[in-house]
Amino acid sequence: MHSVMIRPATYDNARDAVDETFAHFSMDLQGKKVLIKPNVLRASEAAEGIVTHPAVLAAVVEKVETFSPASIVVGDNPGLFSYGANEAAFEQAGLMAAAKGHYRNIGLDAVSVPFNPAFMEHVGVSRDILDADVVISLPKFKTHGLTVMTGAVKNSYGILPGAQKARLHKIAGNPARFHDLVVEVFGLRVPDLFIMDAVVGMEGNGPASPDLRDIGMILAADNAVAMDAVVATMMGLDPGRLRFLQKAAEAGLGSWQMTDIQIDGNLVVIKDFKVPPLGGEAIHDNAAVQETIQSKVVLVPRPDPDRCTACGACVEQCPAEALSIPEDLPVADMERCVTCFCCQEMCPEKAMVLQ
């Protein structure tokens, strides 16, 4: 049976929950190579709630140091907007200081590994991820336009460095296949422990939404599928309707069934939590709606004119080259758009919304 721990926490006392995590999930780290992977989507301020908060990262690093590991590496491969600027993304959010000298740009060295040929024959995975004896994943409690929610499973998408993430977005072609892709990447190197920053969560059009929500929790788990099932439940979702959780369970990576999960703590459904519009949890098994989505693309990225500065970041980062700025606002060519929503993820002004 999987175990998920839920503890009340603030960013000031995050270390208490981290200490309880390592007491609950016994781990032998002495002499081991430990890789700690926060969620660093792109360059942002910690207060924006887009990345794992530096207080949580610092608490985990300090705790791991007490086990006398052989080495500690803190790293991630941020999203498209930060390619070639990993250090800047860590610095701006305060994560560089929180890494306490253990930061490494894990995107500089990758190993080619076999992958599902339905997407790509091989992908590059950061060597530090594969070389680690223990991988500790630090996801963020957030929504996501493509996967409805992003958590423990989705955080592993960052083990892929470079522009291949964009290529895979394009190859996936639609939200359903992207769910499958996320699970395929997760299975390349399943982390050993998951500690989620749910002190401040994100609702609405995540994973880069201005809609933040005080949750006041830190979650920990020994299984990503179980953790994400608990998070989905907290968001008011049915985890069994999330395609990526279904696919992960089918692949033997864990169970989303609450009867298979032991909860240590108080699981509370958050009242009126906002999820992305027409999220996959509501339409997964409705064949008629799925057919409509495939033929007409229900979710369309559009700029909020009150936020958009026409900086061109969305145009630059669109893997399908479907965006342009003919006048003052970006416009998506839906004949070319592959509904990857990289534009929405990477917009520095959080101006792209899904409608």
N, C-alpha and C positions, 0 to 999 in steps of 0.2 A: 504494500500500500504506500502511495506517495504521501509526503508530509509537507504542509504549507503552514508557516508561522506568520502570524499577524500581530504586530505590536504598535501601540501608539507611540508617536515620536515627533520631535521637532528637529530642525536643523541644528539646534544647540545641544540636544542630547542624543543625537543619532548614534553615538558610540555605545550607548546602553543597549539599543536594539541589536547592534552589530555583535556586541559581546554575547548576548543571548543567542544569536544565530549560531555562533561557533560552539556554544555549549550544547545547543539542540542538535546540530549537524556535526558530529565529531569528524574532524579531518586531521590527517597526519601531514603536516606541511614541512616538517624539519628536513632540511637538505634538499627540498624540492624546488623546481623551477615553477614559479607561480606567475600567471598572466592575469591581470585584472583589466576587464574591458568595460568601461562606462559606455553610455549611449551618447555619442557626440555627433548629432545630425549635421550641424554646421556651426560656423562662428556665430555666437550669440552671447548675451549677458546671462548670468546665472538666474537672475530674477525673471527672465522670460519663460522659464520652465520648459525649455526645448531640450535641454541636455540633463544628464544625471547631475544633481547638485554637488558642488565641490565638498560640502560638509559630509555627504555620504561617502564619497570617494576617499576623503582623508581618513574617515573613521575606519574604513575597510583596510586601507594601506597600513595605518598604525597598528591595527589588530594583527594583520598578517606578519608584520615585522616581529611581533613577539614570539612567533613560532620558529624563528631562525631558519628561514628558507634559504636555499642556495642562492636564489636570485628572485627579484620581483621586477616585472615589467608591467607598466601601465600604458595602454595604447588602444587606439581605435582607428578605423578608416572612415573619416567623416564623409558626408554626402557630397554631391557634385559641386556645390558652391564652394567647397573648401578643398578641392583637389589641389595638391601641390602646396597647401597651406595648413597642414595638420597642426603645426605648432601654434599658428595664429588662432585656430579654433579652440585649442586647449587654453591658451593664454587668456583670451577674451572672457571665457566663462569662469576663470579662476581654477581650472582643473590642473594647470601646470604646477601651480603651487601646492595643490592638494595631493599631487602625485609624489611629493616629497623626494624629488630627485630620481624617481624610478621611471619617469616618462621616457618612451622611445617611439620614434616614428616607425610604426610597424608596417607602413605602406612601402618602405624602401626596398624590401626584400620579400619576394613571393615564391612559392613552390607550385608548380603545375600539378594538379591532381585530376584524376578521371571524374567526369561529371555525367549527369543524365544527358545523353545525346539528343533528346527531344528539345533541349535548350542549347547546350554547347558540349562538345566532346570533352573539353578540359576547361577548368577555371584555375585562376591563381589564388592561392590562400596565403595570407601573411605567414612567413616562416615562424615567427615568434609564437603564433597560435598553435602550430603543429608541433613545435619543439617543447611546449610547456607540459610539465607533468600534471599541473592543475590549472584549470581555467575557471575564473570567477567572473560571472556576468552580472553587470549592474544596470539592468533596464530601468526605464522611466514609465510611470503610469500615465499613458496617453492614448488618445484616439488616433485613427489613421484612415485616410480617405479610401485606401485600397483594401486594407485588411480589417477595417472597422475599429480594431484596437491594435496597439503595438506594445509588446511586452517582452517576455523572456525569449520566445521563439524568434521574433522579428529582430531582436537585438543582435543575433548572430549574422545578420546580413552584412554587418560591418567587418566580418573577417575577410571580405573580398576587397582588396585595394584597387585603386585606379578606376578607369572609365568602364571596366567590365560591368559594373553595377548598372550603368546606363544602358549598355548593350543588352544586358539580360532583361531590363525593364522593357526594352523595345521588342525583344524576341518573345517575351511572355505574351504581349499583344492584347491581353484583356485581364480584368481583375481576377477571374477564376484561375487562370493559369499562373498569375502572380502569386496567389496563395500557394499553389503547388511548388512554385519555384522557391519561395521562402523556406518551405519545409525541406526541400532538397539541399539548400545551403546549410540549414541548421544541422542536418545529419552528417555533414562533412567532419565536424568536430564538436560533439555535444559537450557543453560546459559541465563542470562538476558541481557548481553551486551557483545559486541565483539569489541576489539581494536587490530588491526593487525599491527605488525612491518613489514612494507614494505620499510623501509629506505634502507636497503640492502637486496635483495632477493636472492634466489637460483634457478638456472636453471640446465638443464642437468639431471643427474641421482640422483635426490634428494631421500630421505630427508637428506642425508649426502654427498653432492657433493662438490668438490672443486671449482665448477663454480659459482662464486658469481656475482651479477649484481646490480649496483647502480640504485635504483629506486627513492629514495628520497621522499617517501610518508608514511603517516600513514592513515590507513583506520579505520572507525568505523561503526558499524551497530547494529540494533536492531533485526536482523534475520541472522542466519548463512548461510542459503541457498542463500539468496540475496547477502551476502558478497562474498561467494565463486563463485557465478555467475559473479560478477564484477571482481573478481581476475582472473577467467578463461578467461574472455574477454580480460583483460589486457595482459594475456599470449598468446593471439592469438588463444584461443580455443573456440569451440562452447559449452557453458555450457549445452545445451540440449543433448549433446552426452556423458556426464559424467554420468555413471550409478548411482553413489551415490547421485547425485543431482536429478536424475529422481526418485529414490526410496524415497528420503526425501520429494519430492513434493507429491508423491503418498500417503505418510503417513501423509500429512497435516502439515508438519513441515516448510513450506515456499515455495516460488516460485522462480524458476531460470529464469523465463521469464522477459526480460528487461522491458517490458511494465508494469510489476507489481512492478518495483523498481524505487524509486525516487533518483536520483543522486544529491548530494550536493557537487559540486566540478568538477574537470576536469578529465574525464575518457579518458585515452590515451592508445592505444594498443602499447605494447612495441615491437619495431622492432626486428625481428629475435630472439625472445626468444626461447631458446632450451627447449623442453619437452622430457621426457623419450622416448626411441625408441618404436615404435609400441604401443603407448599409447592407452588406451581404447577409447578415444574420436574419434579415426580414424576407429575403427573396431567394435564398439558396435553393430551396426545393420547389419553387414555383416555376414550372417549365415555361408557362406562357410569358411570365415576366422576364425570365432569362433570355428567351428568344427575342423579346423586344429590345433588351439591353444590347444583345449582340448586333442587332440590325440597325439600331438608332443611336446607341451610346447615350444612355440616360444621364450620366454624370458628365457635365461639361465644365472645364475650368474657365472662369471669367474673373477679370480684375475688379476689385472694389475701387471705384474712382476716388474715394476719400482717402485711401491708403496708398494707392499705386503712385510711384514717382517716375515711371517709365525709365527705370535705370537699365533695363535690358537684360537683367540677370536671367529671367525666365527664358528669353530667346536664346541666350548663350548656352543654357543648360538643358534645353529640350533635346532629347536623343533622337526624336523623329523629325526635327526641324519643322515643327508644325506651327510655331509661333512667329509672329511678326508684329511690328509696331507701326502701322500705316499712318497713324496720327498721334494722339496723345496717350492711348492705352493699347496694351497688347491684345491681339486677336488670335484665336486658335482656329486653324484650318482643320475641321473635324474629319475631313477626308484623309488627312495624314496623321492625326492624333491617335496614339495607341493607348490612351487613358492610363498612362503610367503616373501622371500627376506629379512628376518631378518638379514642374513649375510651381506647384503649390507647396511642396516640401521645401524648396530652396529659395523662395522669395524672401529677401531680407526684411521686407516691410509687412509680411503676412497679408499681402493684398490679394492673392489668388484664392478664390473660393470655389467650391464644387456645387454646381446647381443642376 
